[in-house]
């Protein structure tokens, strides 16, 4: 188990190093307060980053056609030295997804599944106000815990709530559309 953790930590380090060195991405627009907090983009990617992300994403996606569990990547530093790194294919898939989003002009945040969010961060994910989220938490609509006087919500719980509420909304919209069809309202 320790060996797997070391490999995963090394993979995340390699992923960050790979993005930073190979794609010349500037991490300064990102603010990370601790390991549990999401990286919050402050700016959208530049046109140069968008173009580079598109090209790199296409090149890397061809590697994903193989069924290997790990991939080998060669890094060339400024002195011309080559460092070969093996990374899990799942990390490479994540990199391709990140590059695809950047290639579409979107800023990207990566949040660990085990992350705990503040009420403001959770409200931002759900696109609601913080006071509204606090009311939801106090009503028991989503689990939370307190650290001192501060509420914390697991990212995974926020996403599960979002999926549940989106499913309920879709069901209601479908029912309304069916009723409008029955009443021949032109929908």
TACOR-V954849 format. One record per pair of residues at least 4 apart in sequence whose C-alpha atoms are under 8 Angstrom apart, sorted by the first residue. I is the first residue (numbers start at 0). J is the second residue. D is the distance in Angstrom with one decimal. If there is no record, write none. Layout:
# TACOR-V954849
[[I/J/D] [I/J/D]]
This chain:
# TACOR-V954849
[[0/4/6.4] [1/5/6.2] [2/6/6.2] [3/7/6.1] [4/8/6.0] [5/9/6.0] [6/10/6.0] [7/11/6.2] [8/12/6.2] [9/13/6.0] [10/14/6.0] [10/85/8.0] [10/86/5.6] [10/87/7.1] [10/90/7.3] [11/15/6.2] [11/90/7.7] [12/16/6.0] [13/17/5.7] [13/84/7.5] [13/86/7.6] [14/18/6.2] [14/90/7.2] [14/91/8.0] [14/94/7.5] [15/19/6.0] [16/20/5.9] [16/21/7.9] [17/21/5.4] [17/22/7.4] [17/74/7.5] [18/22/5.4] [18/23/7.1] [18/24/6.6] [19/23/5.4] [19/24/5.2] [19/25/7.0] [19/26/7.5] [20/24/7.5] [20/76/8.0] [21/74/7.5] [22/51/7.1] [22/52/7.6] [22/55/7.9] [24/48/7.0] [28/40/5.8] [28/41/5.2] [28/42/6.1] [29/38/5.8] [29/39/5.4] [29/40/4.8] [29/41/6.2] [30/38/5.6] [30/39/5.5] [30/40/6.9] [30/41/7.7] [31/36/6.5] [31/37/6.6] [31/38/5.0] [31/39/6.9] [32/36/6.2] [35/110/7.9] [35/111/7.1] [35/113/7.5] [35/114/4.7] [35/115/6.0] [35/116/7.8] [36/110/7.1] [36/114/6.4] [36/115/6.9] [36/116/6.7] [37/108/6.5] [37/109/6.1] [37/110/4.7] [37/111/7.4] [37/114/7.7] [38/108/5.3] [38/109/6.1] [38/110/7.0] [39/107/8.0] [39/108/5.8] [40/106/6.1] [40/107/6.7] [40/108/6.5] [42/106/7.0] [43/104/6.8] [43/105/6.2] [43/106/5.0] [44/48/5.8] [44/49/6.3] [44/101/6.6] [44/104/6.1] [44/105/6.8] [44/106/6.2] [45/49/6.2] [45/104/7.9] [46/50/6.2] [46/104/7.9] [47/51/6.1] [48/52/5.9] [48/101/7.3] [48/102/7.5] [49/53/6.2] [49/101/5.7] [49/102/4.3] [49/103/6.8] [49/104/5.9] [50/54/6.4] [50/102/6.3] [51/55/6.0] [51/102/7.6] [52/56/5.8] [52/98/4.9] [52/99/6.8] [52/101/6.1] [52/102/5.0] [53/57/6.2] [53/98/6.6] [53/99/6.4] [53/101/7.7] [53/102/4.7] [53/103/7.9] [54/58/6.3] [55/59/6.1] [55/98/7.2] [56/60/5.9] [56/94/8.0] [56/95/5.2] [56/96/7.9] [56/98/5.4] [56/99/6.1] [57/61/6.8] [58/62/7.4] [59/63/7.0] [59/91/7.9] [59/95/6.6] [60/64/7.2] [60/92/7.8] [60/95/6.4] [63/88/7.3] [63/91/7.7] [63/92/7.2] [67/88/7.2] [68/87/6.0] [68/88/5.4] [68/89/7.9] [69/85/6.3] [69/86/5.4] [69/87/4.3] [69/88/4.9] [70/85/5.4] [70/86/5.4] [70/87/6.2] [70/88/5.8] [70/91/7.8] [71/83/6.7] [71/84/5.6] [71/85/4.4] [71/86/6.5] [72/83/5.7] [72/84/5.3] [72/85/6.3] [72/86/7.7] [73/81/6.2] [73/82/5.5] [73/83/4.4] [73/84/6.3] [74/80/8.0] [74/81/5.4] [74/82/5.1] [74/83/6.3] [74/84/7.7] [75/79/5.5] [75/80/5.5] [75/81/4.6] [75/82/6.5] [76/80/5.6] [76/81/6.7] [86/90/6.7] [86/91/7.3] [87/91/6.7] [88/92/6.2] [89/93/6.3] [90/94/6.3] [91/95/6.2] [92/96/6.2] [93/97/6.2] [94/98/6.1] [95/99/6.0] [96/100/6.3] [97/101/6.2] [97/107/6.7] [98/102/5.8] [99/103/6.4] [100/104/6.6] [100/105/5.4] [100/106/7.3] [100/107/7.0] [101/105/5.0] [101/106/6.1] [101/107/6.9] [110/114/6.6] [110/154/7.9] [111/154/8.0] [112/154/6.1] [112/155/5.8] [113/153/6.7] [113/154/6.7] [113/155/6.9] [114/153/5.9] [114/154/5.6] [114/155/7.9] [115/151/5.9] [115/152/5.4] [115/153/4.4] [115/154/5.8] [116/120/5.6] [116/121/5.8] [116/151/5.6] [116/152/5.2] [116/153/6.0] [116/154/6.2] [117/121/6.2] [117/149/7.8] [117/150/6.5] [117/151/5.1] [117/152/6.5] [118/122/6.0] [118/129/6.2] [118/132/7.0] [118/133/7.0] [118/150/6.4] [118/151/6.4] [118/152/6.9] [119/123/6.1] [119/128/7.8] [119/129/5.4] [120/124/6.4] [121/125/6.4] [121/132/7.8] [121/152/7.0] [121/154/7.4] [121/157/6.6] [122/126/5.8] [122/127/5.1] [122/128/5.8] [122/129/5.3] [122/132/5.9] [123/127/6.4] [123/128/7.5] [124/157/7.7] [125/157/7.6] [125/161/6.7] [127/131/6.6] [127/132/6.8] [128/132/6.4] [129/133/6.2] [130/134/6.3] [131/135/6.4] [132/136/6.2] [133/137/6.2] [134/138/6.2] [135/139/6.4] [135/140/5.4] [135/141/6.8] [136/140/5.7] [136/141/5.4] [136/142/6.7] [136/143/6.8] [141/156/6.9] [141/157/7.5] [141/160/6.9] [142/152/6.9] [142/156/7.0] [143/150/6.5] [143/151/5.6] [143/152/4.8] [143/153/7.1] [144/150/5.7] [144/151/5.5] [144/152/6.8] [145/149/5.3] [145/150/4.4] [145/151/5.9] [146/150/6.3] [146/151/7.1] [152/156/7.0] [152/157/7.1] [153/157/6.5] [154/158/6.3] [155/159/6.2] [156/160/6.1] [157/161/6.1] [158/162/6.2] [159/163/6.1] [160/164/6.1] [161/165/6.0] [162/166/6.1] [163/167/6.3] [164/168/6.2] [165/169/6.1] [166/170/6.2] [167/171/6.3] [168/172/6.2] [169/173/6.1] [170/174/6.2] [171/175/6.2] [172/176/6.1] [173/177/6.1] [174/178/6.1] [175/179/6.1] [176/180/6.2] [176/186/6.7] [177/181/6.3] [178/182/6.2] [179/183/6.0] [179/184/5.3] [179/185/7.3] [179/186/6.1] [180/184/6.2] [180/185/6.9] [180/186/6.0]]
